[in-house]
């Protein structure tokens, strides 16, 4: 039986792609005051950014409940005897804990393994994509767990934020605290290190930011997969994909929207690039 | 959408209890926000104790109307108020109680009005209200509440949401209003405490009591926190702080205004609040005996607390020393002007040495900075041609590894500092910063110190001159005119950002005019104007 893969909505895997890969995506919840929305199920990215800019209420987010995971485990257990769950970094969200808790509540016979990817966005989305393909080609659970754990150190996410405003408000910013409060308008370049947001450097313009993302990805011509993500600027993302396509096969570059859960901190205009390095032979 | 139209006295009690336990969860975190000489050393704890006293009093009252419960809360707060923030909190409750007087239950509009009264009463109790404290937060929160009602949505939850959201922003903004907070890179502790209480109340209304057990209140990040505790090489003068003195006065026929007038000359941060038979006094004085003697002549004195603030200050300084962060790679910048120092600080420099044109720091001062930073790898940005040579002496004077990135102007220094890569090693960073410095061009507008013939120009002493990357290009009269001429000479096709730092002697209005001119001429460019406060230079302009 094919191993079934579950991930959360922070992986930024589009619903079409999830269907194609047989991946189940469990959404996190976005809250505006007491109004709750399932990440990109009951709120679109556009609606979210519109409210982010116009609402007086500051949005927050919460992890899926263990019950949400139990439900998915139960459904999938009818089709498979092995499930792999890959979540975003446990340091940024309790999603990993929910998945674990659900495993304890699950009564079925199916084997379940849960991995904290220590990453966010396509930083683990690409790992999920690649793992799902391996599962479709017949890889078993132990093999996949082993592969994912190794792949985690080969996944590199670089994020450009167009403004520090939202990062400052959210509070959950790990080591990026030092970037706040710049008196000049500064565009931070961030990464995820040891499961937390960490600063890389700072630039002063969007074009410098895009150059940085491009040059970063260009440094990995032998990568397995790449991803370009955007918050509110799909056109910029297209341009970046086109630029990268001159140095890397276009069919291995994924384009996706950044989850509103990350958007709470990144704000409009954020962009990201992920490189999943190929396995060293 | 959940609606709560009104709440009654019983619900108000529950709301108070929920808000108090919410505050309890972060009381110690709020304590940690304290900066001296913000008077009380443990704001979170003090506010919590004040709230507990309110809860006790509210629970004892037989009155079940919202107005009656509010009165009890206010009374409890006054009797149990601890510290400066506790006393102000008691005034906020008192104002709220006045606003809710005679009400069996209240709705969003009532609450917004009562918050307004709370803000007014809080300000009234203080002789010298300081902005950037709990006072500003209650004021901002109250206006947001009223604005929400004015929008036509008086649902209690919506009103409180607007209040909490405004309180959050107001707290984050406190460091921009109060320099002592800015220097310490924290938000105001009292403001944070009030935010937490309001947020707890909102969560009660939303019916989140269950979830609150597993959560902790958010400690708001400053809108301009200090990325690192920056070392400033320039000693500051110190004056004694005296004793923080507070007590509760019981008796009858108290007139707070009279007590205030009497005590005003005896100290600072005076607060006198209360009613006819209970009054709370808080003052920083060098002679607490005199204050107490006066108080005992009016009534009986309770809950006396006298704390030596100079001693506290010493402890605070010791604590600060330990708090200077250890960094892997330290950066030291030579900067003149408060505004420019802030710019470098906000970009994460570890230490700043005052100096620049015509006031070059000595090797000794630079060495002191190098020795003081908690890192054995130091990158130094001289930001002036004449300091580079001095800086280069350092390498032979210390065991620490020192790299000089020979920045000749402030914009070069900023560009270099921005390029700092948090993940890269020492040598790579020195290289990255070196490369970045050439990515900007600098225009400086200053006055000639003497007459000269240079580059075909006949320059008179004190004439305004313009330099591009250190080279004298234009001389004339009007700084604005010279700057325009110089920009016209540059090919700005590939330029994206122009940052203008105006000097200590430059009129901000003139700087705005420069800003408007450039925006008009080059609408494509992003233009920023910052008060650099540098001496000698009317303008330092960065073109990148």
Contacts between the chains, C-beta under 8 A, distances in Angstrom:
chain1	res1	chain2	res2	distance
A	33	B	157	7.6
A	33	B	161	5.2
A	33	B	206	8.0
A	34	B	1	6.7
A	34	B	2	5.0
A	34	B	157	6.8
A	34	B	206	5.1
A	35	B	1	6.3
A	56	B	144	7.8
A	56	B	148	7.7
A	56	B	161	7.2
A	56	B	162	5.6
A	56	B	165	5.4
A	57	B	161	5.5
A	57	B	165	5.9
A	58	B	165	5.9
A	58	B	168	6.8
A	168	B	172	7.0
A	168	B	221	5.7
A	168	B	223	6.0
A	169	B	168	7.6
A	169	B	172	7.2
A	169	B	221	7.7
A	171	B	218	5.4
A	171	B	219	7.4
A	171	B	220	7.1
A	171	B	221	5.6
A	173	B	221	7.6
A	175	B	422	8.0
A	177	B	221	7.1
A	177	B	225	6.8
A	177	B	227	7.1
A	178	B	227	3.8
A	178	B	228	6.7
A	178	B	348	5.3
A	179	B	227	7.2
A	179	B	348	7.7
A	180	B	221	6.5
A	180	B	222	7.6
A	180	B	223	7.8
A	180	B	224	7.4
A	180	B	225	5.6
A	180	B	227	7.1
A	181	B	185	7.9
A	181	B	222	6.6
A	181	B	223	6.7
A	181	B	224	3.6
A	181	B	225	5.0
A	181	B	226	7.4
A	181	B	227	6.8
A	181	B	346	5.1
A	182	B	346	4.7
A	182	B	347	5.8
A	183	B	224	7.6
A	183	B	342	5.8
A	183	B	343	5.0
A	183	B	346	4.6
A	183	B	530	6.3
A	184	B	343	6.5
A	184	B	346	7.7
A	184	B	347	7.4
A	184	B	414	7.3
A	184	B	499	6.4
A	184	B	528	6.3
A	184	B	530	7.1
A	185	B	526	7.4
A	185	B	528	6.3
A	186	B	347	7.5
A	186	B	418	7.0
A	191	B	423	7.4
A	193	B	423	7.6
A	198	B	422	6.7
A	198	B	423	7.6
A	199	B	422	4.9
A	200	B	421	6.4
A	200	B	422	6.0
A	200	B	423	6.0
A	201	B	418	7.4
A	201	B	419	6.4
A	201	B	420	6.6
A	201	B	421	4.9
A	201	B	422	6.9
A	202	B	347	7.4
A	202	B	418	4.9
A	202	B	420	7.9
A	203	B	418	7.2
A	204	B	418	6.9
A	204	B	496	7.2
A	204	B	497	5.2
A	204	B	544	6.4
A	205	B	496	4.6
A	205	B	497	6.1
A	205	B	526	7.1
A	207	B	496	6.6
A	208	B	496	7.6
